[in-house]
Amino acid sequence: MRELFINTAKKGSKINKNIYGHFAEHLGHCIYGGIFVGKNSIIPNMNGIRTDIVKALREIKAPVLRWPGGCFADEYHWIDGIGPLENRKKMVNTHWGGVTEDNSFGTHEFLDLCNQIGCEPYITGNVGSGTVREMSEWVEYITFDGISPMAQLRKQNGREKSWKLKYFGVGNENWGCGGNMRPEYYADVYRNYQTYVRQYDHNKIFKIACGPNTDDLHWTEVMMKIAGNYMDGLSLHYYTSPGGPKGRGSAVNFERSKYYETLQEALRMEKLIESHSIIMDKYDPEKHVGLVVDEWGNWFDVQEGTNPGFLFQQNTMRDAIVAALTLNIFNSHSNRVVMANIAQTVNVLQSMILTEGEKMILTPTYHVFDLYKDHQDAELLDSYVEAQEIGVDGFSVPDLHVSASKTDDTIHVTLVNTSDSESREILCRIGGASAKSFASKILTGAINAHNDFDNPNQIKPKSFDDIKMAENGLCFTILPCSCLEITIKV
């Protein structure tokens, strides 16, 4: 029997709810045919936005949504996405499939979407092909209530009162698709652009600078040294791609070795956060600048027969386990990680939701976010589980992985069993408190198991009854390839 210990006497940082954030880019069918179907669609919608998707995101308490990209952001000109639909300029989405973007989903539609979900909007501005003036006027259009050309234009387009905008990214992946810039150059560009991201009418904007690609520590060093005093957050992007860009493999048809390789790659996230945090601590020991992991998730080969530029992939229990491990890691580093945005919300990469016409299915990854939602804004607790390394073909991961937090008189525990075939007997002990009652749910299945439009509920959380009070804690057996949520009243 393995021991799981939760120490209520040793409390950590508050787990920022924005760690459970999402990302929606103009890519494939994430926006069009996914989130947005237009007002005249037969699919139930409010102002063109699918009501079933809004309902699903509300249920997992989606806290923040990043838009319009991604690489798309640095070729997006916001002025083309406002006003009467018939007057909006069309463009070619050169990054993602070369399709025509008609700009029918723009600023007003996005902010309406966030309002319907009840989440904060996070907008990424165009540095790669845009101008300082363009970015400045976008912020003015959204947030200024006084007399100005942009405020007047907003009113002409049907919005009298300004919106609140809390998060703004000054560029995206400027080391790559956002301009192929050197960090020294981008640091100065960032200082220039962010100057004109104004704080209007008591609307305090949290300014996020483009951070490193994966393990580019030099980028972080330069950004913190040159521009650290001008930012509130620094982004980090990391995708789990076993085998690399030329050999990612199928999202569904994979062997045990690829399962363990993927989990091993996903666990790199902890080392990346630690490495970049060391540099950030050097320049910002009081942690005024938050680490924002605003793109993360699994990236496999696209589903056969789909547009390779649309990045559509299925979502299995392997994805669910990666999501659970990653969220546990974010929780444990919540003293520095203040936001994270999984890529992406609908129909792209490691999606929450998949759609096909009127049909909609929730993925195993969605269900992990549902199991984990009570960690949002909770207080991190010290936790430890006896884990052993397991794996095949040279790939190895810990078989057990845990996170725990507390709100008022309730402890929230999320425990992952990474083994593809073996259960684990667990004794959970709680230090500094006694369990009065508990409830539990589990998400489990074969590593390849997934939901599709013929079987939409094959993988979903179920009540977990194989758990009982013991003299010194809780006893249970966690099933293979599973994520277990335990809620304990103390």
Buried (B, 14 or more C-beta within 10 A) or exposed (E): EBEBBBBBEEBBBBBBBBBBBBBBBBBBBBBBBBBBBBEEBEBEBEEBBBEBBBEBBEEBBBBBBBBBBBBBBBBBBBBBBBBEEEEBEEBEBBBBBEBEBBBBBBBBBBBBBBBBBEBBBBBBBBBBEBEBEBBBBBBBBBBBBEEBEBBEBBEEBEBEEBBBBBBBBBBBBBBBBBBEBEBBEBBEBBBEBBEBBEEBEEBEBBBBBBBBBBBBBEBBBBBBBBBBEBBBBBBBBBBBBBBEEEEBBBBBEBEBBBBBBBBBBBBBBBEBBEBBBEBBEEBBEEBEBBBBBBBBBBBBBBBEEBBEBBBBBBBBBBBBBBBBBBBBBBBBBBBBBBBBBBBBBBBBBBBBBBBEEEEBBBBBBBBBBBBBBBBBBBBBBBBEBBBEEBBBEEBBBBBBBBBBBBBEEBBBBBBBBBBBEEBBEBBBBBBEBEBEEBEBBBBBBBBBBBBBEEEBEBBBBEEBEEBEEEEEBBBBEBBBBBBBBBBBBB
